[in-house]
Amino acid sequence: MTRKTFNNEGVQLLLADIYQLPIADYQEELYKIQSDFRTWLFLHFDFTDRQASYLHQLNTDYLYLLGQEVSKAIESQTPIMLQQQEPEDDDDGEGKVIETNYVRQSAFNLDDGLRSISSLIINIRYDRD
């Protein structure tokens, strides 16, 4: 797999590549995400110097939790969307907030039965005063 740009389009391209893998390779990707999410990100995405520096500073416990969420979404082939707010030119990562939101919507009617749609949204934004 080639490294992708770290944006929503890159995420979608990477997911398409992962979903086409043979089952053993697919399971290996899930294992790598769960065991070392930071390294997995660096192997699969091209980051700017600023992004790479920030990723190195992220708390290990938070990365573990985020990796578990991403792995679960990939395993169930739940859509993953990356939303990013553009940083200011002088931004040094101060005020950056990474939020995840696992959305599950369910509906039932007599004709179609139960329908359930889920998605994982990763939102990177800035708290600016």
QUIMOVEN-V764995 format. One record per run of one state. SS is the DSSP state (hx for helix, st for strand, lp for the rest). FROM is the first residue (numbers start at 1). TO is the last residue. Records with the same first field share a line. If there is no record, write none. Layout:
SS=FROM-TO / FROM-TO
//
This chain:
lp=1-3 / 6-7 / 20-22 / 36-36 / 47-48 / 58-59 / 76-78 / 85-95 / 110-112 / 127-129
st=4-5 / 45-46 / 79-84 / 96-109 / 113-126
hx=8-19 / 23-35 / 37-44 / 49-57 / 60-75
//
